[in-house]
Amino acid sequence: MAGDFPVDPVIGTEWSKTFSIINSVVKRHGLLIQKTLSDALAASGRFDVLTEVPLPITEAANDLLTSKNCERDLAKIKLKADSKTVRMVTVDLIVVDPENGWAGVYDVKRGNGATESGKRRPIEFGLRAGRLVLASFLSKYGYDDIRSVTSAVIDYYGASGFSKELKLTREELDDHFGVPVLDTIDAMTAELQRALHLEMRALLAPALSRLPHCADEPGGTADIAVASPATDEAEKQFREDPIGRLLNARPTGPGPRRARMT
């Protein structure tokens, strides 16, 4: 709240700061969902969690995906992560269950609004490609017995627009991971909301004080123009003028339909 914020010339200084702070909190909520989910999974004692991990998209993975192989066939394939790389993608979370030999790679979205289609496609492609190399990639971290892998977009509020077969919403998280995480994330959200609401009065007071007062507001000053007698007379003359009557006439329709003369 103590930061500098750009001033929008339409809404002014105070409202610019207010909107900027609120938008900043909303953006941070997405990052906090990711962090709280990561912390809750790690705290369960079942999972190891890696965050913000650069994952290679190998040439072989890229070729398999662009050849439009079906998901069932791709699920059986495990590729080497140290082969020729097309590019790197940074994934939000890699979750590993060492006892069960399971691992999943995830991109976390707040999901209270649609992600642009141009951004959705590379994320989905990266997650599918990551699934192919994940077992090999994790062997570098000492996980040598990964037998089952998955990948998904965690679309927390469900409105990001990602493919249904590749996304998980908030209601599915506890069942998917097999440990309770939803209550922890919702508790974080409630605390963030409480903290923001505590600041709202201080945020809004300067902006509200500069709004034009209504004419009937107690103690307020009317900011609307009051017609003078001279103005009233000028308007009367304008209305009595033929052009004035035309311009001020009520809207009229075309009237009854008439038969066309032949």
C-alpha positions as protocol buffer text, in pm:
chain_id: "A"
residue {
  index: 1
  type: MET
  ca { x: 0 y: 0 z: 0 }
}
residue {
  index: 2
  type: ALA
  ca { x: 297 y: 231 z: 44 }
}
residue {
  index: 3
  type: GLY
  ca { x: 408 y: 181 z: -315 }
}
residue {
  index: 4
  type: ASP
  ca { x: 384 y: 422 z: -606 }
}
residue {
  index: 5
  type: PHE
  ca { x: 97 y: 363 z: -846 }
}
residue {
  index: 6
  type: PRO
  ca { x: 39 y: 495 z: -1197 }
}
residue {
  index: 7
  type: VAL
  ca { x: -233 y: 759 z: -1216 }
}
residue {
  index: 8
  type: ASP
  ca { x: -505 y: 705 z: -1474 }
}
residue {
  index: 9
  type: PRO
  ca { x: -611 y: 1041 z: -1623 }
}
residue {
  index: 10
  type: VAL
  ca { x: -978 y: 942 z: -1628 }
}
residue {
  index: 11
  type: ILE
  ca { x: -1029 y: 810 z: -1275 }
}
residue {
  index: 12
  type: GLY
  ca { x: -780 y: 1035 z: -1096 }
}
residue {
  index: 13
  type: THR
  ca { x: -514 y: 990 z: -830 }
}
residue {
  index: 14
  type: GLU
  ca { x: -713 y: 849 z: -537 }
}
residue {
  index: 15
  type: TRP
  ca { x: -920 y: 600 z: -737 }
}
residue {
  index: 16
  type: SER
  ca { x: -611 y: 494 z: -934 }
}
residue {
  index: 17
  type: LYS
  ca { x: -437 y: 399 z: -610 }
}
residue {
  index: 18
  type: THR
  ca { x: -747 y: 224 z: -475 }
}
residue {
  index: 19
  type: PHE
  ca { x: -803 y: 17 z: -787 }
}
residue {
  index: 20
  type: SER
  ca { x: -432 y: -62 z: -820 }
}
residue {
  index: 21
  type: ILE
  ca { x: -413 y: -194 z: -465 }
}
residue {
  index: 22
  type: ILE
  ca { x: -728 y: -406 z: -503 }
}
residue {
  index: 23
  type: ASN
  ca { x: -604 y: -549 z: -835 }
}
residue {
  index: 24
  type: SER
  ca { x: -267 y: -619 z: -679 }
}
residue {
  index: 25
  type: VAL
  ca { x: -430 y: -813 z: -394 }
}
residue {
  index: 26
  type: VAL
  ca { x: -633 y: -1016 z: -645 }
}
residue {
  index: 27
  type: LYS
  ca { x: -318 y: -1105 z: -841 }
}
residue {
  index: 28
  type: ARG
  ca { x: -136 y: -1200 z: -523 }
}
residue {
  index: 29
  type: HIS
  ca { x: -427 y: -1425 z: -431 }
}
residue {
  index: 30
  type: GLY
  ca { x: -341 y: -1644 z: -731 }
}
residue {
  index: 31
  type: LEU
  ca { x: 18 y: -1675 z: -612 }
}
residue {
  index: 32
  type: LEU
  ca { x: -101 y: -1746 z: -259 }
}
residue {
  index: 33
  type: ILE
  ca { x: -326 y: -2027 z: -383 }
}
residue {
  index: 34
  type: GLN
  ca { x: -21 y: -2186 z: -541 }
}
residue {
  index: 35
  type: LYS
  ca { x: 196 y: -2139 z: -232 }
}
residue {
  index: 36
  type: THR
  ca { x: -71 y: -2253 z: 14 }
}
residue {
  index: 37
  type: LEU
  ca { x: -143 y: -2564 z: -192 }
}
residue {
  index: 38
  type: SER
  ca { x: 229 y: -2641 z: -204 }
}
residue {
  index: 39
  type: ASP
  ca { x: 266 y: -2592 z: 172 }
}
residue {
  index: 40
  type: ALA
  ca { x: -44 y: -2801 z: 251 }
}
residue {
  index: 41
  type: LEU
  ca { x: 78 y: -3090 z: 35 }
}
residue {
  index: 42
  type: ALA
  ca { x: 424 y: -3080 z: 191 }
}
residue {
  index: 43
  type: ALA
  ca { x: 278 y: -3055 z: 543 }
}
residue {
  index: 44
  type: SER
  ca { x: 76 y: -3372 z: 486 }
}
residue {
  index: 45
  type: GLY
  ca { x: 397 y: -3574 z: 517 }
}
residue {
  index: 46
  type: ARG
  ca { x: 304 y: -3774 z: 209 }
}
residue {
  index: 47
  type: PHE
  ca { x: 447 y: -3561 z: -70 }
}
residue {
  index: 48
  type: ASP
  ca { x: 767 y: -3395 z: -174 }
}
residue {
  index: 49
  type: VAL
  ca { x: 692 y: -3070 z: -358 }
}
residue {
  index: 50
  type: LEU
  ca { x: 914 y: -2884 z: -603 }
}
residue {
  index: 51
  type: THR
  ca { x: 812 y: -2532 z: -705 }
}
residue {
  index: 52
  type: GLU
  ca { x: 888 y: -2314 z: -1009 }
}
residue {
  index: 53
  type: VAL
  ca { x: 1081 y: -2591 z: -1182 }
}
residue {
  index: 54
  type: PRO
  ca { x: 1230 y: -2550 z: -1534 }
}
residue {
  index: 55
  type: LEU
  ca { x: 1122 y: -2862 z: -1723 }
}
residue {
  index: 56
  type: PRO
  ca { x: 1264 y: -2956 z: -2066 }
}
residue {
  index: 57
  type: ILE
  ca { x: 1039 y: -3010 z: -2365 }
}
residue {
  index: 58
  type: THR
  ca { x: 1247 y: -3249 z: -2567 }
}
residue {
  index: 59
  type: GLU
  ca { x: 1242 y: -3279 z: -2943 }
}
residue {
  index: 60
  type: ALA
  ca { x: 1100 y: -3631 z: -2913 }
}
residue {
  index: 61
  type: ALA
  ca { x: 815 y: -3511 z: -2686 }
}
residue {
  index: 62
  type: ASN
  ca { x: 742 y: -3223 z: -2919 }
}
residue {
  index: 63
  type: ASP
  ca { x: 726 y: -3457 z: -3221 }
}
residue {
  index: 64
  type: LEU
  ca { x: 494 y: -3702 z: -3047 }
}
residue {
  index: 65
  type: LEU
  ca { x: 251 y: -3429 z: -2945 }
}
residue {
  index: 66
  type: THR
  ca { x: 248 y: -3247 z: -3276 }
}
residue {
  index: 67
  type: SER
  ca { x: 180 y: -3582 z: -3449 }
}
residue {
  index: 68
  type: LYS
  ca { x: -153 y: -3587 z: -3262 }
}
residue {
  index: 69
  type: ASN
  ca { x: -107 y: -3925 z: -3094 }
}
residue {
  index: 70
  type: CYS
  ca { x: -396 y: -4022 z: -2868 }
}
residue {
  index: 71
  type: GLU
  ca { x: -373 y: -3971 z: -2492 }
}
residue {
  index: 72
  type: ARG
  ca { x: -393 y: -4346 z: -2424 }
}
residue {
  index: 73
  type: ASP
  ca { x: -85 y: -4416 z: -2637 }
}
residue {
  index: 74
  type: LEU
  ca { x: 107 y: -4122 z: -2495 }
}
residue {
  index: 75
  type: ALA
  ca { x: 38 y: -4242 z: -2139 }
}
residue {
  index: 76
  type: LYS
  ca { x: 251 y: -4549 z: -2205 }
}
residue {
  index: 77
  type: ILE
  ca { x: 553 y: -4351 z: -2325 }
}
residue {
  index: 78
  type: LYS
  ca { x: 844 y: -4238 z: -2109 }
}
residue {
  index: 79
  type: LEU
  ca { x: 1110 y: -4028 z: -2275 }
}
residue {
  index: 80
  type: LYS
  ca { x: 1459 y: -3929 z: -2166 }
}
residue {
  index: 81
  type: ALA
  ca { x: 1470 y: -3578 z: -2023 }
}
residue {
  index: 82
  type: ASP
  ca { x: 1834 y: -3527 z: -2117 }
}
residue {
  index: 83
  type: SER
  ca { x: 1788 y: -3565 z: -2493 }
}
residue {
  index: 84
  type: LYS
  ca { x: 1779 y: -3276 z: -2740 }
}
residue {
  index: 85
  type: THR
  ca { x: 1563 y: -2997 z: -2599 }
}
residue {
  index: 86
  type: VAL
  ca { x: 1335 y: -2771 z: -2799 }
}
residue {
  index: 87
  type: ARG
  ca { x: 1269 y: -2532 z: -2512 }
}
residue {
  index: 88
  type: MET
  ca { x: 1225 y: -2510 z: -2135 }
}
residue {
  index: 89
  type: VAL
  ca { x: 897 y: -2445 z: -1955 }
}
residue {
  index: 90
  type: THR
  ca { x: 872 y: -2338 z: -1593 }
}
residue {
  index: 91
  type: VAL
  ca { x: 600 y: -2536 z: -1414 }
}
residue {
  index: 92
  type: ASP
  ca { x: 441 y: -2418 z: -1092 }
}
residue {
  index: 93
  type: LEU
  ca { x: 449 y: -2746 z: -899 }
}
residue {
  index: 94
  type: ILE
  ca { x: 590 y: -3094 z: -924 }
}
residue {
  index: 95
  type: VAL
  ca { x: 439 y: -3319 z: -659 }
}
residue {
  index: 96
  type: VAL
  ca { x: 603 y: -3653 z: -580 }
}
residue {
  index: 97
  type: ASP
  ca { x: 472 y: -3945 z: -375 }
}
residue {
  index: 98
  type: PRO
  ca { x: 792 y: -4150 z: -329 }
}
residue {
  index: 99
  type: GLU
  ca { x: 623 y: -4444 z: -158 }
}
residue {
  index: 100
  type: ASN
  ca { x: 374 y: -4499 z: -439 }
}
residue {
  index: 101
  type: GLY
  ca { x: 614 y: -4409 z: -720 }
}
residue {
  index: 102
  type: TRP
  ca { x: 379 y: -4136 z: -842 }
}
residue {
  index: 103
  type: ALA
  ca { x: 447 y: -3782 z: -961 }
}
residue {
  index: 104
  type: GLY
  ca { x: 240 y: -3499 z: -1107 }
}
residue {
  index: 105
  type: VAL
  ca { x: 326 y: -3171 z: -1276 }
}
residue {
  index: 106
  type: TYR
  ca { x: 87 y: -2876 z: -1236 }
}
residue {
  index: 107
  type: ASP
  ca { x: 20 y: -2523 z: -1348 }
}
residue {
  index: 108
  type: VAL
  ca { x: -191 y: -2331 z: -1096 }
}
residue {
  index: 109
  type: LYS
  ca { x: -448 y: -2072 z: -1203 }
}
residue {
  index: 110
  type: ARG
  ca { x: -680 y: -1869 z: -981 }
}
residue {
  index: 111
  type: GLY
  ca { x: -946 y: -1928 z: -1245 }
}
residue {
  index: 112
  type: ASN
  ca { x: -1192 y: -1652 z: -1162 }
}
residue {
  index: 113
  type: GLY
  ca { x: -1177 y: -1541 z: -1525 }
}
residue {
  index: 114
  type: ALA
  ca { x: -1077 y: -1679 z: -1861 }
}
residue {
  index: 115
  type: THR
  ca { x: -711 y: -1712 z: -1957 }
}
residue {
  index: 116
  type: GLU
  ca { x: -647 y: -1593 z: -2313 }
}
residue {
  index: 117
  type: SER
  ca { x: -659 y: -1878 z: -2563 }
}
residue {
  index: 118
  type: GLY
  ca { x: -314 y: -1780 z: -2689 }
}
residue {
  index: 119
  type: LYS
  ca { x: -175 y: -1846 z: -2341 }
}
residue {
  index: 120
  type: ARG
  ca { x: -379 y: -2161 z: -2273 }
}
residue {
  index: 121
  type: ARG
  ca { x: -244 y: -2361 z: -2566 }
}
residue {
  index: 122
  type: PRO
  ca { x: 128 y: -2344 z: -2476 }
}
residue {
  index: 123
  type: ILE
  ca { x: 50 y: -2420 z: -2110 }
}
residue {
  index: 124
  type: GLU
  ca { x: -150 y: -2731 z: -2204 }
}
residue {
  index: 125
  type: PHE
  ca { x: 117 y: -2837 z: -2454 }
}
residue {
  index: 126
  type: GLY
  ca { x: 391 y: -2792 z: -2192 }
}
residue {
  index: 127
  type: LEU
  ca { x: 201 y: -3000 z: -1936 }
}
residue {
  index: 128
  type: ARG
  ca { x: 142 y: -3283 z: -2182 }
}
residue {
  index: 129
  type: ALA
  ca { x: 505 y: -3276 z: -2294 }
}
residue {
  index: 130
  type: GLY
  ca { x: 620 y: -3260 z: -1933 }
}
residue {
  index: 131
  type: ARG
  ca { x: 426 y: -3575 z: -1857 }
}
residue {
  index: 132
  type: LEU
  ca { x: 636 y: -3765 z: -2112 }
}
residue {
  index: 133
  type: VAL
  ca { x: 972 y: -3671 z: -1958 }
}
residue {
  index: 134
  type: LEU
  ca { x: 875 y: -3633 z: -1590 }
}
residue {
  index: 135
  type: ALA
  ca { x: 991 y: -3976 z: -1469 }
}
residue {
  index: 136
  type: SER
  ca { x: 1331 y: -3934 z: -1633 }
}
residue {
  index: 137
  type: PHE
  ca { x: 1361 y: -3574 z: -1514 }
}
residue {
  index: 138
  type: LEU
  ca { x: 1292 y: -3668 z: -1151 }
}
residue {
  index: 139
  type: SER
  ca { x: 1559 y: -3935 z: -1152 }
}
residue {
  index: 140
  type: LYS
  ca { x: 1810 y: -3647 z: -1141 }
}
residue {
  index: 141
  type: TYR
  ca { x: 1655 y: -3550 z: -808 }
}
residue {
  index: 142
  type: GLY
  ca { x: 1699 y: -3900 z: -669 }
}
residue {
  index: 143
  type: TYR
  ca { x: 1351 y: -4033 z: -747 }
}
residue {
  index: 144
  type: ASP
  ca { x: 1444 y: -4350 z: -933 }
}
residue {
  index: 145
  type: ASP
  ca { x: 1119 y: -4543 z: -900 }
}
residue {
  index: 146
  type: ILE
  ca { x: 854 y: -4318 z: -1055 }
}
residue {
  index: 147
  type: ARG
  ca { x: 611 y: -4555 z: -1228 }
}
residue {
  index: 148
  type: SER
  ca { x: 304 y: -4334 z: -1268 }
}
residue {
  index: 149
  type: VAL
  ca { x: 290 y: -3971 z: -1381 }
}
residue {
  index: 150
  type: THR
  ca { x: 20 y: -3715 z: -1448 }
}
residue {
  index: 151
  type: SER
  ca { x: -18 y: -3347 z: -1531 }
}
residue {
  index: 152
  type: ALA
  ca { x: -296 y: -3092 z: -1491 }
}
residue {
  index: 153
  type: VAL
  ca { x: -397 y: -2730 z: -1472 }
}
residue {
  index: 154
  type: ILE
  ca { x: -530 y: -2656 z: -1126 }
}
residue {
  index: 155
  type: ASP
  ca { x: -809 y: -2417 z: -1227 }
}
residue {
  index: 156
  type: TYR
  ca { x: -911 y: -2321 z: -875 }
}
residue {
  index: 157
  type: TYR
  ca { x: -1239 y: -2140 z: -945 }
}
residue {
  index: 158
  type: GLY
  ca { x: -1291 y: -2323 z: -1272 }
}
residue {
  index: 159
  type: ALA
  ca { x: -1337 y: -2035 z: -1517 }
}
residue {
  index: 160
  type: SER
  ca { x: -995 y: -2025 z: -1688 }
}
residue {
  index: 161
  type: GLY
  ca { x: -1119 y: -2204 z: -1997 }
}
residue {
  index: 162
  type: PHE
  ca { x: -870 y: -2490 z: -2006 }
}
residue {
  index: 163
  type: SER
  ca { x: -961 y: -2831 z: -2150 }
}
residue {
  index: 164
  type: LYS
  ca { x: -1187 y: -3027 z: -1917 }
}
residue {
  index: 165
  type: GLU
  ca { x: -978 y: -3341 z: -1945 }
}
residue {
  index: 166
  type: LEU
  ca { x: -665 y: -3156 z: -1829 }
}
residue {
  index: 167
  type: LYS
  ca { x: -794 y: -2942 z: -1542 }
}
residue {
  index: 168
  type: LEU
  ca { x: -884 y: -2980 z: -1175 }
}
residue {
  index: 169
  type: THR
  ca { x: -1112 y: -2738 z: -990 }
}
residue {
  index: 170
  type: ARG
  ca { x: -1110 y: -2661 z: -619 }
}
residue {
  index: 171
  type: GLU
  ca { x: -1376 y: -2922 z: -537 }
}
residue {
  index: 172
  type: GLU
  ca { x: -1160 y: -3198 z: -687 }
}
residue {
  index: 173
  type: LEU
  ca { x: -831 y: -3126 z: -510 }
}
residue {
  index: 174
  type: ASP
  ca { x: -883 y: -3325 z: -189 }
}
residue {
  index: 175
  type: ASP
  ca { x: -985 y: -3639 z: -379 }
}
residue {
  index: 176
  type: HIS
  ca { x: -712 y: -3597 z: -639 }
}
residue {
  index: 177
  type: PHE
  ca { x: -427 y: -3574 z: -389 }
}
residue {
  index: 178
  type: GLY
  ca { x: -585 y: -3792 z: -121 }
}
residue {
  index: 179
  type: VAL
  ca { x: -508 y: -3538 z: 153 }
}
residue {
  index: 180
  type: PRO
  ca { x: -712 y: -3235 z: 269 }
}
residue {
  index: 181
  type: VAL
  ca { x: -591 y: -2909 z: 115 }
}
residue {
  index: 182
  type: LEU
  ca { x: -911 y: -2718 z: 32 }
}
residue {
  index: 183
  type: ASP
  ca { x: -987 y: -2599 z: 386 }
}
residue {
  index: 184
  type: THR
  ca { x: -634 y: -2459 z: 421 }
}
residue {
  index: 185
  type: ILE
  ca { x: -658 y: -2263 z: 95 }
}
residue {
  index: 186
  type: ASP
  ca { x: -1004 y: -2130 z: 184 }
}
residue {
  index: 187
  type: ALA
  ca { x: -877 y: -2022 z: 527 }
}
residue {
  index: 188
  type: MET
  ca { x: -599 y: -1827 z: 355 }
}
residue {
  index: 189
  type: THR
  ca { x: -856 y: -1664 z: 125 }
}
residue {
  index: 190
  type: ALA
  ca { x: -1073 y: -1564 z: 419 }
}
residue {
  index: 191
  type: GLU
  ca { x: -775 y: -1407 z: 598 }
}
residue {
  index: 192
  type: LEU
  ca { x: -669 y: -1218 z: 286 }
}
residue {
  index: 193
  type: GLN
  ca { x: -1023 y: -1085 z: 246 }
}
residue {
  index: 194
  type: ARG
  ca { x: -1035 y: -980 z: 612 }
}
residue {
  index: 195
  type: ALA
  ca { x: -705 y: -794 z: 585 }
}
residue {
  index: 196
  type: LEU
  ca { x: -814 y: -613 z: 268 }
}
residue {
  index: 197
  type: HIS
  ca { x: -1151 y: -515 z: 412 }
}
residue {
  index: 198
  type: LEU
  ca { x: -980 y: -365 z: 715 }
}
residue {
  index: 199
  type: GLU
  ca { x: -796 y: -128 z: 483 }
}
residue {
  index: 200
  type: MET
  ca { x: -1091 y: -43 z: 261 }
}
residue {
  index: 201
  type: ARG
  ca { x: -1216 y: 252 z: 467 }
}
residue {
  index: 202
  type: ALA
  ca { x: -874 y: 418 z: 455 }
}
residue {
  index: 203
  type: LEU
  ca { x: -848 y: 340 z: 85 }
}
residue {
  index: 204
  type: LEU
  ca { x: -1189 y: 471 z: -10 }
}
residue {
  index: 205
  type: ALA
  ca { x: -1220 y: 777 z: 215 }
}
residue {
  index: 206
  type: PRO
  ca { x: -985 y: 1006 z: 13 }
}
residue {
  index: 207
  type: ALA
  ca { x: -1144 y: 901 z: -315 }
}
residue {
  index: 208
  type: LEU
  ca { x: -1500 y: 941 z: -189 }
}
residue {
  index: 209
  type: SER
  ca { x: -1425 y: 1283 z: -43 }
}
residue {
  index: 210
  type: ARG
  ca { x: -1345 y: 1416 z: -390 }
}
residue {
  index: 211
  type: LEU
  ca { x: -1659 y: 1291 z: -560 }
}
residue {
  index: 212
  type: PRO
  ca { x: -1914 y: 1558 z: -662 }
}
residue {
  index: 213
  type: HIS
  ca { x: -2181 y: 1604 z: -395 }
}
residue {
  index: 214
  type: CYS
  ca { x: -2544 y: 1531 z: -470 }
}
residue {
  index: 215
  type: ALA
  ca { x: -2780 y: 1826 z: -448 }
}
residue {
  index: 216
  type: ASP
  ca { x: -2980 y: 1669 z: -167 }
}
residue {
  index: 217
  type: GLU
  ca { x: -2685 y: 1546 z: 36 }
}
residue {
  index: 218
  type: PRO
  ca { x: -2697 y: 1686 z: 391 }
}
residue {
  index: 219
  type: GLY
  ca { x: -2433 y: 1953 z: 428 }
}
residue {
  index: 220
  type: GLY
  ca { x: -2323 y: 1900 z: 69 }
}
residue {
  index: 221
  type: THR
  ca { x: -2275 y: 2156 z: -205 }
}
residue {
  index: 222
  type: ALA
  ca { x: -2464 y: 2105 z: -528 }
}
residue {
  index: 223
  type: ASP
  ca { x: -2230 y: 2062 z: -820 }
}
residue {
  index: 224
  type: ILE
  ca { x: -2503 y: 2070 z: -1081 }
}
residue {
  index: 225
  type: ALA
  ca { x: -2585 y: 2378 z: -1286 }
}
residue {
  index: 226
  type: VAL
  ca { x: -2895 y: 2576 z: -1177 }
}
residue {
  index: 227
  type: ALA
  ca { x: -3091 y: 2737 z: -1459 }
}
residue {
  index: 228
  type: SER
  ca { x: -3130 y: 3115 z: -1438 }
}
residue {
  index: 229
  type: PRO
  ca { x: -3447 y: 3303 z: -1544 }
}
residue {
  index: 230
  type: ALA
  ca { x: -3263 y: 3420 z: -1855 }
}
residue {
  index: 231
  type: THR
  ca { x: -3186 y: 3061 z: -1942 }
}
residue {
  index: 232
  type: ASP
  ca { x: -3550 y: 2961 z: -1892 }
}
residue {
  index: 233
  type: GLU
  ca { x: -3665 y: 3240 z: -2128 }
}
residue {
  index: 234
  type: ALA
  ca { x: -3417 y: 3138 z: -2396 }
}
residue {
  index: 235
  type: GLU
  ca { x: -3534 y: 2778 z: -2377 }
}
residue {
  index: 236
  type: LYS
  ca { x: -3898 y: 2891 z: -2402 }
}
residue {
  index: 237
  type: GLN
  ca { x: -3826 y: 3088 z: -2718 }
}
residue {
  index: 238
  type: PHE
  ca { x: -3638 y: 2794 z: -2866 }
}
residue {
  index: 239
  type: ARG
  ca { x: -3930 y: 2559 z: -2803 }
}
residue {
  index: 240
  type: GLU
  ca { x: -4177 y: 2805 z: -2967 }
}
residue {
  index: 241
  type: ASP
  ca { x: -3959 y: 2835 z: -3277 }
}
residue {
  index: 242
  type: PRO
  ca { x: -4064 y: 2591 z: -3559 }
}
residue {
  index: 243
  type: ILE
  ca { x: -3716 y: 2438 z: -3572 }
}
residue {
  index: 244
  type: GLY
  ca { x: -3711 y: 2419 z: -3195 }
}
residue {
  index: 245
  type: ARG
  ca { x: -4047 y: 2241 z: -3192 }
}
residue {
  index: 246
  type: LEU
  ca { x: -3916 y: 1994 z: -3450 }
}
residue {
  index: 247
  type: LEU
  ca { x: -3599 y: 1919 z: -3256 }
}
residue {
  index: 248
  type: ASN
  ca { x: -3785 y: 1880 z: -2927 }
}
residue {
  index: 249
  type: ALA
  ca { x: -4078 y: 1680 z: -3057 }
}
residue {
  index: 250
  type: ARG
  ca { x: -4152 y: 1339 z: -2913 }
}
residue {
  index: 251
  type: PRO
  ca { x: -4036 y: 1042 z: -3119 }
}
residue {
  index: 252
  type: THR
  ca { x: -4294 y: 941 z: -3379 }
}
residue {
  index: 253
  type: GLY
  ca { x: -4330 y: 623 z: -3576 }
}
residue {
  index: 254
  type: PRO
  ca { x: -4404 y: 582 z: -3946 }
}
residue {
  index: 255
  type: GLY
  ca { x: -4779 y: 548 z: -3885 }
}
residue {
  index: 256
  type: PRO
  ca { x: -5011 y: 285 z: -4033 }
}
residue {
  index: 257
  type: ARG
  ca { x: -4884 y: 85 z: -4324 }
}
residue {
  index: 258
  type: ARG
  ca { x: -5020 y: 208 z: -4656 }
}
residue {
  index: 259
  type: ALA
  ca { x: -5075 y: 7 z: -4971 }
}
residue {
  index: 260
  type: ARG
  ca { x: -4812 y: 83 z: -5230 }
}
residue {
  index: 261
  type: MET
  ca { x: -4950 y: 259 z: -5537 }
}
residue {
  index: 262
  type: THR
  ca { x: -4886 y: 76 z: -5864 }
}
